[in-house]
Amino acid sequence: MIPKRKLKKEKKGAGRLVRTLFLGITLCLMFFSPALAYEKIVVLYPAVSPILIELGALDMIVGTTRSDHAVKGVVKVGSHLRPNIELLNALAPDLIIAGSRRAFPYEMKERVKADIFYYDPATLDDILVKIKKIGAMLERKDKAENLVARLKKRLSEISSLPRQPSVIYEVMAEPLRVAGKKSILTSIISAAGGNNLVSINKKHAVISTEKVLKLTPDFYVYQVGPMNKNPVPPEERPFYKSLKSKFIRINELEFARPGINAFDAAVKLNIIFKGAAHE
């Protein structure tokens, strides 16, 4: 027969163990479970909004930038480089999705009471990784996996080319700024079967027209949009008269934003390359 004193001690020990386990489980749930409490999101990078819509999280978006036209009826908090911090805090978001640490630096981060997720992919593969991370954060893993599968399937539509065309991509005409090695545009060109001749290790690089003439690309792609408003068509520029490239005009918003659109852009560019190859 177990003495009463010993029985009491064992009961106390068991009770202490239960309380310790309960506290440990509670702490684990608090610190190691995904951020399940996200209910209000501010998107400071327009390429992200279509992703959130695809993940079924449209109703979570409470604010976007002025240039974000994918989401209607929410508060516009300024630009991605100059968001209104007071307005951000008034919206009381749980999560802010920013483009980069340069766009939303530490000083800004310290002034808001929300988690910050940086979305700044440099390649198509990076976009897929970011989609999965966002899906996990918002408890939409299955939808994220489905979206990734659809985007990969879209890339499977790209045809092989008889040879790899060389490309220069004009981001801005004056001063002449082109896509560099770190640009999402280089990944799009590569996926489409081409090769960006500008190997400078930056997103955008300023180069001379003489350099363009020396590189002699097969394709000179120039975008038209917010960064390159109403450029003179390259074939009409006097200094490009001797350039034998095929000049291709494209919509900046369809190509330059690193989001879902980038996969369609790769397919479209491949079709352009393929068409030229059969001429």
N, C-alpha and C positions, 0 to 999 in steps of 0.2 A: 504494500500500500504506500502511495507517494505522500510524504508529509505535506500538510497544508501550506507551510511557509515556502517550501520548494515549488509547490503548484502555483502559488501567487507570483513568485519570481518568474516562473516560466510564462505565465499569462502576461505579465508586464513586458517581458522580453519580446513576446510575440506581438503585442500591441505596438511596441516601439518599432519593430521590424515592418509592420504593416504601414505605420505612419511614414517611415523612411522610404519605403517603396512607393507610396502614394505621392510623396513630395518629389521623388526622382522622376516618376512618370510625368507629373505635372510640368516639371522643369524641361523635360525632353520635348513635350508637346509645345511648350512656349518657345524654345530656342532652336529646335531641330526640325519641326514640321514646316512644310512649305508655307509661304505667306498666303494663307487661306483667307485672310481678312480683307484682301483687296476688293474694294467695292467702287472706288472712285479713282479714275485715271486721267491724268493730263498728258497729252501727247505733244511733245515739242519737236517731233520729226515726222513730216507728212507721210513718208514711206511706210511708217508703222501702222497708220490707221486702217488701210485695207487688210493688213494682217489680222488686226483685232476684229475687224468685221467678219473675216473668214472664220475666226475662232469663236464667233458668236458672242463677242464681248462688246458690241456696239453700245449697249445700254450702260456700260461702265465708264464710258468716256464722258467727262464733264467739261473738258477744255482742250482746245487745240490752237495752233498758230494761225495767223491770218492767211497763210498760203496753203492751208489744208482744206481742200474742197471735197474730201471724201465724207466728212462728217458734218451734218447740218444741225442747226438748232442748239449748239453748245457755245459756251463763252470763248471768245477769241482773246488769247492772253499775250498778244504781241508777236514778235518774230522768234525764230528758233535761237537766234543769237542774242536777242534782247527781250526776253520775256518779262512781263510785269510781275515782279515778285509779290507785291501786295495783293494783286489779283489772284496769283497762284495760291497764296495762303488763305485768301477769302474762300476759295473753292474747297479748301481742306481735302486735297486728294490723299489717298493712301500711297499712291505710286505715281511717279513722274518718269516718263520715258523720254530721254534726251538723246540727241544725235551723237555727241562726243564729249569728252572732258574739256575740250577746247570751247565747245559751244555752251556747256553748262559746267563751269569750273568749280573748284572746291569752295570758293567764296560764296557762290550762289547756293551751293548745296547746304552750306551752314545756315542759310537764312530761311530754309523751308523745313516743314515738319512732315516729310514724306520719304519713302524709300526711292532711290534713284536707280534706274536701269539704263545703261548706256547701249544704244543701238548704232553701231558704226561699222557695218560689214564692208570688207574690201573685195570680196569675191562672192560668187554665187553659192559656193559651199558655206561660206560664213553666214549668208542669209538663212540657209536651212538650219544651221546650228542655232541661230538667234530665235528662229520660229519655235524650235523645240524648247528652248529655255523659257520663252514667254508662255508657251502652252503649259509647261510645268508650274510656273509661277501662278497661273490663273486657273489651275485645276482643269485644264483642257488638253491634256496630253493626247487623247485619241484624235481630237480634231486637228491638233498640230501635226501628228503623224500622217493623217490623211492629206493634209495640205502639202506636206513635204513630198509625199508619194505622188501627188498630182503634178507638182512642179518638176519633179524628176522625170515623170512621164512626158511632160511638155518638152523637156530637153531631148528626149529620145526621138523627137520628130526632126531633129537636125540631120541634114544629109551630109555625107562625106563629099569633099571637093577634090577635083583633079590635082589641084595644087593650093598651097596656102597663100592667100592674098595678103599683101602688106597694107597697113592702114595708118593714117594719121587722123585723129579725132579732134576737131576744133571745138573747144569749150567756149571761147570768147574770141571775137575777131580783133578787137582793139582794146588793150594790147593783145597780140596773138598769144592765146593761152590754150594749151592742148592737154589731153588726158595723159597722165604719167603712169608709171608702173603700179602705184598704189590705188589707182582709181577703179571703181566698180566697172567702168567702161572697158578697161583692159580685159577684165574677166569675161565681159559680154562678147567682146571681139574674139577672144580666144575660144569661147564656147561655140561661137558661130563658125569657127574654122579659120579665122584670120590671125594676123600677128601685128600688134601695136609696135610701130617702129621706134616710138619714144620710150626709152628704157630708164629715164630719170626716175629716181626712187621717191616720187611725190605723187599726190593725187593729181595736181595740175602743175604744169610747167610752162614758163614763158620761153618761147623760142623765136628765132628770127625767120623771116620768109626765105632767106638764103638757105637756112638749114632745111626747110621743107623741100626746096628745090633740089638740094643735095641728096636728100633721102629718097626722092622720087617714089612715093607710095602708089600702089595700084589704085587705092581708094582714098579719097579725101572726104571724110564724113564731117559735116558741120551741123551743129544743133541750132535750133531756133527756139527761144523761150526766155525766161526771166534773166538768165545770165548772158544771153546773146540775142538781144532784141534787134530785129530788123537788120541783120548783117547784109552787106553787099554780097551777092552770090560769088563764091570764089572764082568761078569761070569768067566773071566780069571784072575782076581786079587786075589791073595792068601788070603787076609783078608776078602773076600766075599764068600769064599767057603761054609761057613755054612748058607749063606743067601738063603732062599727059595723063594725069590721074582721072578716074571717074569721080565726079563730084556728087555726093549723096546728101540730100537735105533730110534731116529727121527732127522729130518733136522732142525737145529736151525733157519734158516731163515723162515721156514714155521710156526714155533711155537712161537718163542720168540719176534718177532716184533709185537707191539700192533696196528695192522691195519686190513684191510679186511681179510687177511690171518688167523687171529685168530679165525674167525668163522668156516672156513674150518677145522682148527686144532681141534676145539672142536668136530666136527662131526667125524673126523678121530679117535680121541682118544676114543670116545664113541664106535666106531666099534671095536676097539681093546679090550676094556673092555667087550663088549658084546660077542665077540668071545671067550675070556678066560672063561667067565661065562658058556659057553656051552660045554667046553672041559670035 
